[in-house]
């Protein structure tokens, strides 16, 4: 058996990725609309969760950046003050 991709190599001996993707795609395309609605509702709910988490993450990152910038300004001022004291 060839170990190269694209030659139909199946590492676990059951089904290749391409075949799996085609099977899943066909099943999704033929899914009952009522059942699909349930999956879409779950996806919408998860997207809301994701957006909340990303907003929280971004706020934390912005706060960290603000703190680093303040520390940098403070550090520069302290060095400038020290340089003035030495003169």
DASUL-V440410 format. One line per field, one symbol per residue. phi: phi as a letter, one per 20 degrees, with the letter a starting at -180 (. if undefined). A space follows every 10 residues. Layout:
phi = ???
This chain:
phi = .feefnenfc fdmdbeffff fffffffffe fggfffgfff fffffffffg ffffffffff ffffffffff ffffffffff fffffff
